[in-house]
Amino acid sequence: MIKDQITNLKNEAIGQVLEANDLKTLEEIRSKFLGRSGKINELTKEIPKLKPEDRGSIGKLINETKQTIEEVLSQSQEKLGGKKEEWFDLTLPGKKPEIGHLHLVTQTINEITDIFAKIGFKRVRYPEVEWDWYAFGGLNFPENHPARDEWETYFIANLNSPKYGRGLLTPHTSSGQLREMEAQKPPLRMLNIAKCYRRQSDISHATMFYQFEGLVVDEGINITHLKGTLDYFFKQFFGPERKARIRPYHFQFTEPSFEVDVSCSGCLGTGKTASGEICRVCKEGWLEIGGAGMVHPNVLRNGGIDPEKYTGFAFGWGVERVLMMKYGIGDIRLLFEGDLRFLNQF
Ligand code: DAH
């Protein structure tokens, strides 16, 4: 077997190299194995006689053997005080330049944008460095109201506007609602995707994260439009078998307000596996996504829209949250560490 011959040759060469005590002996070994009429070349001449399907793998094996002998030779040569021989194989294939790709968060933002674009939502961006009025006051949070505490906001020192209050890093994309109302007349169909900031940090919360906020304002908009939009998004983003559920909740800027859940992928909303056990992913069939509701009349008024004539719905969720649910990622910090072993999987 030629394979055995190659292995024996390799062992023989390495053995001789290890026993050699001077540079001259090493040179002799080099020419005996690697020289023009050396043993490796002799083996190479056997290749054309092999079965065609074996030629590739045997050729590769011979090349690897040659490289190994070359390496032990130069190591010993160096040890015995000789110069390290630079060996450059012109026949080796070149190194391909590494090609990057969009980060998973960016891919998800693009996907969300495309899904909502199909039903007429226009992507906008509003300031991340905001005024209190847009993030809180104008969204129906009275001054010093305890509900503000839930947003764990970073305020900016020495930045104050007599009209709009304190400067801050926006803690949610809902700040885009009033900006959109000021910029456009109804009908509105806005998708605001932006960075948000909060004083929080654990496996599911980062100090900087992304939210996407939908806002629709028109005549005759009601909860069924909201529910239909949520169902549409979940089917597009998570898969055709998924659906939305809304539960009563409280937000200052919506009335009524809801918490939105998506049916679990493991048990499709039943809470039980096929064999009747409790689903380990969700325990009760549903996974919480985030808030939504019908725009509060005070918010419409603050945005210069007549609440007697127009109604609207809104929702605002974390981009990282929905993507972590979709790909089964358990720790948000993985998304911001820039570790290629993680990022290359997507
Ligand atoms: N802005 C809220 C948050 O960050 C989420 C939210 C709730 C957005 C209800 C909405 C909404 O548009 O209607 O927790």
Boltz pocket constraint, residues with backbone or C-beta under 6 A from the ligand:
constraints:
  - pocket:
      binder: B
      contacts: [[A, 171], [A, 172], [A, 173], [A, 174], [A, 213], [A, 214], [A, 251], [A, 253], [A, 254], [A, 258], [A, 290], [A, 291], [A, 292], [A, 293], [A, 294], [A, 313], [A, 314], [A, 315], [A, 316], [A, 317]]
      max_distance: 6.0
